[in-house]
Amino acid sequence: MDELPNLDYFIQIADGDEAIVNTLISILKSEFPQQIESYNQNISEANYIEAAEAVHKLKHKVGLLGLEKGYNVANEFEHSLREHNLQNKNEFEAILKNITNFIQKL
């Protein structure tokens, strides 16, 4: 994957205020693993509509971290899941792993 997660958008919306950036990072660190857990549980149980809802939430985190191509993959995967289709699953999960690795280093 040639896209790397970044905090550029967080810094932009915080207008460079480090306390706000840290708050946004804290929220990300809290919500992201929970949303991945929800996604994984629903995928494993073939609850594709619920999995699509989890992907919808994760998609926004992907976008906030500057992954434009990743956002598009997530969007396509969300719509595929609503049709009970797993197209783009592996690519989406690679994006999640990339973000998880990034968050762990923050």
C-alpha positions in Angstrom: 0.0 0.0 0.0 1.5 3.3 -1.0 -0.6 5.5 1.3 0.5 6.1 4.8 -1.8 7.3 7.7 -1.0 10.7 9.0 -2.3 13.3 11.5 -2.3 16.2 9.0 -6.1 16.6 9.2 -6.1 16.4 13.0 -3.5 19.2 13.1 -5.4 21.2 10.6 -8.7 21.1 12.4 -7.0 21.7 15.8 -5.3 24.7 14.2 -2.0 23.3 15.5 -3.2 23.2 19.2 -1.3 20.2 20.6 -3.9 19.6 23.3 -6.7 19.2 20.8 -4.6 17.0 18.6 -3.9 14.8 21.6 -7.6 14.6 22.5 -8.4 13.6 18.9 -5.7 10.9 19.0 -7.1 9.6 22.3 -10.5 9.3 20.8 -9.1 7.5 17.8 -7.2 5.1 20.0 -10.3 4.4 22.0 -12.9 4.0 19.2 -10.8 2.4 16.4 -10.2 -1.0 18.1 -13.8 -1.2 19.3 -15.0 -0.6 15.7 -12.6 -3.2 14.3 -13.9 -5.7 16.9 -17.5 -5.0 15.9 -16.5 -5.4 12.2 -14.7 -8.7 12.9 -17.5 -10.1 14.9 -20.1 -9.3 12.3 -18.0 -10.6 9.5 -17.4 -13.9 11.3 -21.1 -14.3 11.9 -22.0 -13.3 8.3 -24.0 -10.3 9.6 -23.1 -8.3 6.5 -25.5 -5.4 7.1 -24.1 -4.9 10.6 -20.6 -5.3 9.2 -21.3 -2.6 6.6 -22.3 -0.3 9.5 -19.0 -1.0 11.2 -17.2 -0.3 7.9 -19.1 2.9 7.5 -17.7 4.1 10.9 -14.2 2.9 10.1 -14.3 4.5 6.7 -14.5 7.9 8.3 -11.4 7.2 10.4 -9.6 6.1 7.3 -10.4 9.4 5.7 -9.4 11.4 8.8 -6.0 9.8 8.6 -5.4 11.0 5.1 -6.0 7.8 3.2 -7.9 8.9 0.2 -7.6 5.6 -1.8 -8.3 3.7 1.4 -11.4 5.7 1.9 -12.6 4.8 -1.6 -11.8 1.1 -0.9 -13.8 1.2 2.4 -16.7 2.9 0.7 -16.8 0.3 -2.1 -16.5 -2.5 0.5 -19.3 -1.0 2.6 -21.6 -1.0 -0.4 -20.5 -4.6 -1.4 -21.4 -5.8 2.1 -24.9 -4.4 1.8 -25.2 -6.7 -1.2 -23.8 -9.6 0.8 -20.6 -9.5 -1.3 -17.1 -9.6 0.2 -15.4 -7.9 -2.7 -12.5 -5.7 -1.4 -12.4 -7.5 2.0 -8.7 -8.3 1.9 -7.8 -4.8 0.7 -9.9 -3.2 3.4 -8.4 -5.4 6.1 -4.9 -4.5 4.9 -5.9 -0.8 5.4 -7.1 -1.6 8.9 -3.8 -3.3 9.7 -1.9 -0.4 8.4 -3.9 2.0 10.6 -3.6 -0.2 13.6 0.2 -0.3 13.3 0.2 3.5 12.9 -2.0 4.0 16.0 0.2 1.7 18.1 3.1 4.0 17.4 1.4 7.2 18.5 
